[in-house]
Amino acid sequence: MTARPSVPRPGGRRRTKVTAGVIRRRDRILIARRAGDDPLAGMWEFPGGKIEPGESPEACLARELREELGIRVRVERFLGRRRHDYPERRVELLFYEARYISGKATPRIHDRVAWIRIPDLARYELAPADLPFAAGLMGEAERLFHSFSVSRGGVGRASAPGARKSPTAEGRPTSAPPGN
């Protein structure tokens, strides 16, 4: 799949296509904090980067993670997309699941990185474009936890007969978020 780096929009503003990785290592995912003079400095994000002309999103994600964090990953599957308009730019984020292979995650353009559990995403100030996707991941994690707990006879019987369903289970990521 070849993607253009940006799509012309009315008024001359272009929407830049960007990859974002949900990089898994055991039971944790990697997030990175934006640094410097960036308008989003101090906010956390799913790392990735801009797609170059003639580059597939999967190749872009692997390249960006190698260049910006010094890690190697195996890009596994497309998780969803999200369009977001910042005052200074318009982006279309393409989220992919990736498995960590090797390397020490060392911030080069970010100022910090963290390996965290999905439910802990709520403790971090995330970039606005990443927020809806993170909420979906947290909802999916809660749904899976409740499903596992019920099947094991443990606590968290959210799907037991007569029990109320978890309100966050509806927010899981999709390939076409509502309104896009």
C-alpha atoms as an extended CHARMM CRD file, in Angstrom:
* protein
*
       180  EXT
         1         1  MET       CA              0.0000000000        0.0000000000        0.0000000000  PROA      1               0.0000000000
         2         2  THR       CA              1.5030000000        3.3150000000       -1.0220000000  PROA      2               0.0000000000
         3         3  ALA       CA              0.2860000000        6.4740000000        0.6810000000  PROA      3               0.0000000000
         4         4  ARG       CA              0.7030000000       10.0970000000       -0.2380000000  PROA      4               0.0000000000
         5         5  PRO       CA              2.2650000000       12.1580000000        2.5350000000  PROA      5               0.0000000000
         6         6  SER       CA             -0.5830000000       14.6630000000        2.4840000000  PROA      6               0.0000000000
         7         7  VAL       CA             -3.8720000000       15.3640000000        0.7480000000  PROA      7               0.0000000000
         8         8  PRO       CA             -4.7650000000       18.8340000000       -0.6280000000  PROA      8               0.0000000000
         9         9  ARG       CA             -7.6190000000       20.4800000000        1.2690000000  PROA      9               0.0000000000
        10        10  PRO       CA             -9.7490000000       23.5400000000        0.5160000000  PROA      10              0.0000000000
        11        11  GLY       CA             -7.9880000000       26.7740000000        1.4340000000  PROA      11              0.0000000000
        12        12  GLY       CA             -4.5410000000       25.3070000000        0.7640000000  PROA      12              0.0000000000
        13        13  ARG       CA             -4.2570000000       23.4100000000        4.0660000000  PROA      13              0.0000000000
        14        14  ARG       CA             -3.0230000000       19.8820000000        3.6180000000  PROA      14              0.0000000000
        15        15  ARG       CA             -3.8080000000       16.8870000000        5.8000000000  PROA      15              0.0000000000
        16        16  THR       CA             -0.5610000000       15.1140000000        6.6530000000  PROA      16              0.0000000000
        17        17  LYS       CA             -0.6980000000       11.3170000000        6.9120000000  PROA      17              0.0000000000
        18        18  VAL       CA              1.0890000000       10.1250000000       10.0330000000  PROA      18              0.0000000000
        19        19  THR       CA              1.6060000000        6.6800000000       11.5260000000  PROA      19              0.0000000000
        20        20  ALA       CA              1.2370000000        5.9590000000       15.2270000000  PROA      20              0.0000000000
        21        21  GLY       CA              2.3430000000        2.7310000000       16.8680000000  PROA      21              0.0000000000
        22        22  VAL       CA              0.8150000000        0.8260000000       19.7340000000  PROA      22              0.0000000000
        23        23  ILE       CA              4.0910000000       -0.9640000000       20.4660000000  PROA      23              0.0000000000
        24        24  ARG       CA              3.6630000000       -3.9790000000       22.7110000000  PROA      24              0.0000000000
        25        25  ARG       CA              6.2670000000       -5.6050000000       24.9120000000  PROA      25              0.0000000000
        26        26  ARG       CA              4.7610000000       -8.2420000000       27.1760000000  PROA      26              0.0000000000
        27        27  ASP       CA              1.8740000000       -6.5370000000       29.0420000000  PROA      27              0.0000000000
        28        28  ARG       CA              2.9940000000       -2.9560000000       28.3290000000  PROA      28              0.0000000000
        29        29  ILE       CA              2.8560000000       -0.4120000000       25.5280000000  PROA      29              0.0000000000
        30        30  LEU       CA              5.3010000000        2.3610000000       24.6700000000  PROA      30              0.0000000000
        31        31  ILE       CA              4.3990000000        6.0520000000       24.7810000000  PROA      31              0.0000000000
        32        32  ALA       CA              6.6810000000        9.0560000000       24.2090000000  PROA      32              0.0000000000
        33        33  ARG       CA              6.5200000000       12.6740000000       25.4060000000  PROA      33              0.0000000000
        34        34  ARG       CA              6.9330000000       15.5110000000       22.8910000000  PROA      34              0.0000000000
        35        35  ALA       CA              9.8590000000       17.8360000000       23.5910000000  PROA      35              0.0000000000
        36        36  GLY       CA             11.2390000000       21.2470000000       22.7510000000  PROA      36              0.0000000000
        37        37  ASP       CA              9.4550000000       24.0440000000       20.9430000000  PROA      37              0.0000000000
        38        38  ASP       CA              6.7480000000       21.7870000000       19.5400000000  PROA      38              0.0000000000
        39        39  PRO       CA              3.2240000000       23.1530000000       20.1800000000  PROA      39              0.0000000000
        40        40  LEU       CA              2.4810000000       19.7850000000       21.8350000000  PROA      40              0.0000000000
        41        41  ALA       CA              5.6060000000       19.8000000000       24.0470000000  PROA      41              0.0000000000
        42        42  GLY       CA              4.9970000000       17.9910000000       27.3170000000  PROA      42              0.0000000000
        43        43  MET       CA              2.1830000000       15.8320000000       25.9100000000  PROA      43              0.0000000000
        44        44  TRP       CA              2.4520000000       12.0820000000       25.4580000000  PROA      44              0.0000000000
        45        45  GLU       CA              1.7020000000       10.2470000000       22.2310000000  PROA      45              0.0000000000
        46        46  PHE       CA              1.8390000000        6.9240000000       20.4840000000  PROA      46              0.0000000000
        47        47  PRO       CA              5.1710000000        7.2650000000       18.6420000000  PROA      47              0.0000000000
        48        48  GLY       CA              5.3920000000        7.2700000000       14.8600000000  PROA      48              0.0000000000
        49        49  GLY       CA              5.8650000000        9.8380000000       12.1290000000  PROA      49              0.0000000000
        50        50  LYS       CA              5.1020000000       11.2910000000        8.7220000000  PROA      50              0.0000000000
        51        51  ILE       CA              4.7660000000        9.0030000000        5.7250000000  PROA      51              0.0000000000
        52        52  GLU       CA              7.3170000000        9.8120000000        3.0260000000  PROA      52              0.0000000000
        53        53  PRO       CA              6.3230000000        9.8080000000       -0.6880000000  PROA      53              0.0000000000
        54        54  GLY       CA              6.1770000000        6.2340000000       -2.0070000000  PROA      54              0.0000000000
        55        55  GLU       CA              6.4370000000        4.7320000000        1.4930000000  PROA      55              0.0000000000
        56        56  SER       CA              3.8560000000        2.3750000000        2.9600000000  PROA      56              0.0000000000
        57        57  PRO       CA              2.4780000000        3.2310000000        6.4050000000  PROA      57              0.0000000000
        58        58  GLU       CA              3.9660000000        0.0180000000        7.8200000000  PROA      58              0.0000000000
        59        59  ALA       CA              7.4430000000        0.8420000000        6.4570000000  PROA      59              0.0000000000
        60        60  CYS       CA              7.0880000000        4.4020000000        7.7620000000  PROA      60              0.0000000000
        61        61  LEU       CA              6.2860000000        3.2300000000       11.2850000000  PROA      61              0.0000000000
        62        62  ALA       CA              9.2230000000        0.8070000000       11.3940000000  PROA      62              0.0000000000
        63        63  ARG       CA             11.5940000000        3.4980000000       10.0290000000  PROA      63              0.0000000000
        64        64  GLU       CA             10.3990000000        6.2420000000       12.3760000000  PROA      64              0.0000000000
        65        65  LEU       CA             10.7080000000        4.0240000000       15.4680000000  PROA      65              0.0000000000
        66        66  ARG       CA             14.2230000000        3.0070000000       14.4270000000  PROA      66              0.0000000000
        67        67  GLU       CA             15.2660000000        6.6340000000       13.7630000000  PROA      67              0.0000000000
        68        68  GLU       CA             13.5000000000        8.3760000000       16.6480000000  PROA      68              0.0000000000
        69        69  LEU       CA             13.6690000000        5.7670000000       19.4170000000  PROA      69              0.0000000000
        70        70  GLY       CA             16.3440000000        3.2780000000       18.3420000000  PROA      70              0.0000000000
        71        71  ILE       CA             14.0470000000        0.2480000000       18.4750000000  PROA      71              0.0000000000
        72        72  ARG       CA             13.1200000000       -2.4410000000       15.9820000000  PROA      72              0.0000000000
        73        73  VAL       CA              9.5190000000       -3.5770000000       15.7210000000  PROA      73              0.0000000000
        74        74  ARG       CA              7.3760000000       -5.9060000000       13.6540000000  PROA      74              0.0000000000
        75        75  VAL       CA              4.2910000000       -4.0360000000       12.4430000000  PROA      75              0.0000000000
        76        76  GLU       CA              1.4450000000       -6.5020000000       12.8100000000  PROA      76              0.0000000000
        77        77  ARG       CA             -1.9460000000       -5.0000000000       12.0150000000  PROA      77              0.0000000000
        78        78  PHE       CA             -3.8800000000       -1.8430000000       11.2780000000  PROA      78              0.0000000000
        79        79  LEU       CA             -5.9470000000       -0.7400000000       14.2880000000  PROA      79              0.0000000000
        80        80  GLY       CA             -7.7410000000        2.3620000000       13.0720000000  PROA      80              0.0000000000
        81        81  ARG       CA             -7.5040000000        5.9230000000       11.8280000000  PROA      81              0.0000000000
        82        82  ARG       CA             -8.2140000000        9.3120000000       13.3140000000  PROA      82              0.0000000000
        83        83  ARG       CA             -8.3560000000       12.7500000000       11.6960000000  PROA      83              0.0000000000
        84        84  HSD       CA             -7.5690000000       15.7700000000       13.8160000000  PROA      84              0.0000000000
        85        85  ASP       CA             -7.1970000000       19.4720000000       13.0800000000  PROA      85              0.0000000000
        86        86  TYR       CA             -4.6930000000       21.3760000000       15.1820000000  PROA      86              0.0000000000
        87        87  PRO       CA             -4.4760000000       25.1700000000       14.7630000000  PROA      87              0.0000000000
        88        88  GLU       CA             -1.1360000000       24.8210000000       12.9420000000  PROA      88              0.0000000000
        89        89  ARG       CA             -1.7080000000       21.5800000000       11.0000000000  PROA      89              0.0000000000
        90        90  ARG       CA             -4.2010000000       18.8940000000        9.9770000000  PROA      90              0.0000000000
        91        91  VAL       CA             -3.2790000000       15.2500000000       10.4750000000  PROA      91              0.0000000000
        92        92  GLU       CA             -4.6480000000       11.8340000000        9.6790000000  PROA      92              0.0000000000
        93        93  LEU       CA             -3.2020000000        9.3050000000       12.1070000000  PROA      93              0.0000000000
        94        94  LEU       CA             -3.0040000000        5.6720000000       11.0500000000  PROA      94              0.0000000000
        95        95  PHE       CA             -2.7060000000        3.4790000000       14.1550000000  PROA      95              0.0000000000
        96        96  TYR       CA             -0.9090000000        0.1420000000       13.9470000000  PROA      96              0.0000000000
        97        97  GLU       CA             -0.1520000000       -2.5590000000       16.4620000000  PROA      97              0.0000000000
        98        98  ALA       CA              3.5370000000       -3.4390000000       16.5080000000  PROA      98              0.0000000000
        99        99  ARG       CA              5.5690000000       -5.9710000000       18.4830000000  PROA      99              0.0000000000
       100       100  TYR       CA              8.8150000000       -4.8410000000       20.0700000000  PROA      100             0.0000000000
       101       101  ILE       CA             11.7800000000       -6.8530000000       18.7230000000  PROA      101             0.0000000000
       102       102  SER       CA             14.9540000000       -5.2160000000       20.0130000000  PROA      102             0.0000000000
       103       103  GLY       CA             16.7840000000       -2.0670000000       21.0740000000  PROA      103             0.0000000000
       104       104  LYS       CA             16.5970000000        0.2070000000       24.0910000000  PROA      104             0.0000000000
       105       105  ALA       CA             13.8920000000        2.8510000000       23.6750000000  PROA      105             0.0000000000
       106       106  THR       CA             15.9690000000        6.0250000000       23.8280000000  PROA      106             0.0000000000
       107       107  PRO       CA             14.2920000000        9.3720000000       23.1520000000  PROA      107             0.0000000000
       108       108  ARG       CA             15.9740000000       11.3070000000       20.3480000000  PROA      108             0.0000000000
       109       109  ILE       CA             13.3050000000       13.8630000000       19.4380000000  PROA      109             0.0000000000
       110       110  HSD       CA             11.1150000000       13.1940000000       22.4710000000  PROA      110             0.0000000000
       111       111  ASP       CA             12.2240000000       14.0260000000       26.0080000000  PROA      111             0.0000000000
       112       112  ARG       CA             10.8630000000       10.8920000000       27.7190000000  PROA      112             0.0000000000
       113       113  VAL       CA              9.5300000000        7.4440000000       26.9460000000  PROA      113             0.0000000000
       114       114  ALA       CA              7.5740000000        5.0650000000       29.1660000000  PROA      114             0.0000000000
       115       115  TRP       CA              6.4640000000        1.4330000000       28.9770000000  PROA      115             0.0000000000
       116       116  ILE       CA              3.0290000000        1.4210000000       30.6140000000  PROA      116             0.0000000000
       117       117  ARG       CA             -0.0300000000       -0.7730000000       31.0120000000  PROA      117             0.0000000000
       118       118  ILE       CA             -3.0090000000        0.2880000000       28.8710000000  PROA      118             0.0000000000
       119       119  PRO       CA             -5.2190000000        1.2680000000       31.8530000000  PROA      119             0.0000000000
       120       120  ASP       CA             -2.4670000000        3.6870000000       32.9590000000  PROA      120             0.0000000000
       121       121  LEU       CA             -2.9370000000        5.8040000000       29.8100000000  PROA      121             0.0000000000
       122       122  ALA       CA             -5.4860000000        7.8230000000       31.7990000000  PROA      122             0.0000000000
       123       123  ARG       CA             -2.6670000000        9.1100000000       34.0260000000  PROA      123             0.0000000000
       124       124  TYR       CA             -0.8220000000       10.8120000000       31.1570000000  PROA      124             0.0000000000
       125       125  GLU       CA             -1.6000000000       14.0630000000       29.3510000000  PROA      125             0.0000000000
       126       126  LEU       CA             -2.0210000000       12.7650000000       25.8200000000  PROA      126             0.0000000000
       127       127  ALA       CA             -1.9230000000       14.7620000000       22.5870000000  PROA      127             0.0000000000
       128       128  PRO       CA             -5.4880000000       15.6460000000       21.5130000000  PROA      128             0.0000000000
       129       129  ALA       CA             -5.3240000000       13.5220000000       18.3420000000  PROA      129             0.0000000000
       130       130  ASP       CA             -4.3620000000       10.4510000000       20.4200000000  PROA      130             0.0000000000
       131       131  LEU       CA             -7.0490000000       10.8510000000       23.1090000000  PROA      131             0.0000000000
       132       132  PRO       CA            -10.0300000000        9.1610000000       21.3750000000  PROA      132             0.0000000000
       133       133  PHE       CA             -7.9010000000        6.2160000000       20.3120000000  PROA      133             0.0000000000
       134       134  ALA       CA             -6.4240000000        5.8370000000       23.8260000000  PROA      134             0.0000000000
       135       135  ALA       CA             -9.9380000000        5.8970000000       25.2940000000  PROA      135             0.0000000000
       136       136  GLY       CA            -10.8940000000        3.1080000000       22.9110000000  PROA      136             0.0000000000
       137       137  LEU       CA             -7.8820000000        1.0370000000       23.9400000000  PROA      137             0.0000000000
       138       138  MET       CA             -8.7400000000        1.4810000000       27.6110000000  PROA      138             0.0000000000
       139       139  GLY       CA            -12.3560000000        0.4520000000       26.9470000000  PROA      139             0.0000000000
       140       140  GLU       CA            -11.2250000000       -2.6370000000       25.0600000000  PROA      140             0.0000000000
       141       141  ALA       CA             -8.8090000000       -3.5660000000       27.8610000000  PROA      141             0.0000000000
       142       142  GLU       CA            -11.6230000000       -3.2630000000       30.4240000000  PROA      142             0.0000000000
       143       143  ARG       CA            -13.9720000000       -5.3760000000       28.2920000000  PROA      143             0.0000000000
       144       144  LEU       CA            -11.3230000000       -8.0890000000       27.8950000000  PROA      144             0.0000000000
       145       145  PHE       CA            -10.5410000000       -8.0280000000       31.6200000000  PROA      145             0.0000000000
       146       146  HSD       CA            -14.2240000000       -8.4880000000       32.5190000000  PROA      146             0.0000000000
       147       147  SER       CA            -14.6220000000      -11.2550000000       29.9650000000  PROA      147             0.0000000000
       148       148  PHE       CA            -11.5600000000      -13.0530000000       31.3480000000  PROA      148             0.0000000000
       149       149  SER       CA            -12.7240000000      -12.5820000000       34.9650000000  PROA      149             0.0000000000
       150       150  VAL       CA            -16.1630000000      -14.0090000000       34.2100000000  PROA      150             0.0000000000
       151       151  SER       CA            -14.7510000000      -16.9980000000       32.3300000000  PROA      151             0.0000000000
       152       152  ARG       CA            -12.4540000000      -17.7290000000       35.3150000000  PROA      152             0.0000000000
       153       153  GLY       CA            -15.2330000000      -17.2490000000       37.8630000000  PROA      153             0.0000000000
       154       154  GLY       CA            -13.4510000000      -14.2790000000       39.4100000000  PROA      154             0.0000000000
       155       155  VAL       CA            -14.5050000000      -10.7850000000       40.2990000000  PROA      155             0.0000000000
       156       156  GLY       CA            -15.6710000000       -8.3120000000       37.6890000000  PROA      156             0.0000000000
       157       157  ARG       CA            -18.7770000000      -10.1570000000       36.5710000000  PROA      157             0.0000000000
       158       158  ALA       CA            -19.8360000000       -7.2930000000       34.3100000000  PROA      158             0.0000000000
       159       159  SER       CA            -21.2800000000       -9.6470000000       31.7000000000  PROA      159             0.0000000000
       160       160  ALA       CA            -22.9390000000      -12.0940000000       34.1060000000  PROA      160             0.0000000000
       161       161  PRO       CA            -26.7200000000      -12.4890000000       33.6880000000  PROA      161             0.0000000000
       162       162  GLY       CA            -28.5130000000       -9.4040000000       34.9950000000  PROA      162             0.0000000000
       163       163  ALA       CA            -25.3100000000       -7.3680000000       35.3290000000  PROA      163             0.0000000000
       164       164  ARG       CA            -24.9270000000       -3.9650000000       33.6750000000  PROA      164             0.0000000000
       165       165  LYS       CA            -22.5620000000       -3.7120000000       30.7350000000  PROA      165             0.0000000000
       166       166  SER       CA            -19.4170000000       -1.6230000000       31.0650000000  PROA      166             0.0000000000
       167       167  PRO       CA            -19.9790000000        1.8390000000       29.5510000000  PROA      167             0.0000000000
       168       168  THR       CA            -16.3940000000        2.0010000000       28.2630000000  PROA      168             0.0000000000
       169       169  ALA       CA            -16.6250000000       -1.1720000000       26.1860000000  PROA      169             0.0000000000
       170       170  GLU       CA            -18.3560000000        0.8080000000       23.4340000000  PROA      170             0.0000000000
       171       171  GLY       CA            -15.3180000000        3.0950000000       22.9480000000  PROA      171             0.0000000000
       172       172  ARG       CA            -12.9540000000        0.5540000000       21.4790000000  PROA      172             0.0000000000
       173       173  PRO       CA            -10.9420000000        1.5020000000       18.3680000000  PROA      173             0.0000000000
       174       174  THR       CA            -12.3780000000        0.8720000000       14.9080000000  PROA      174             0.0000000000
       175       175  SER       CA            -11.1180000000        1.3600000000       11.4030000000  PROA      175             0.0000000000
       176       176  ALA       CA            -13.6030000000        4.1780000000       10.8220000000  PROA      176             0.0000000000
       177       177  PRO       CA            -14.3650000000        6.2520000000       13.9260000000  PROA      177             0.0000000000
       178       178  PRO       CA            -17.7870000000        7.9340000000       14.0330000000  PROA      178             0.0000000000
       179       179  GLY       CA            -17.8800000000       11.2150000000       12.1490000000  PROA      179             0.0000000000
       180       180  ASN       CA            -14.8210000000       10.5470000000        9.9650000000  PROA      180             0.0000000000
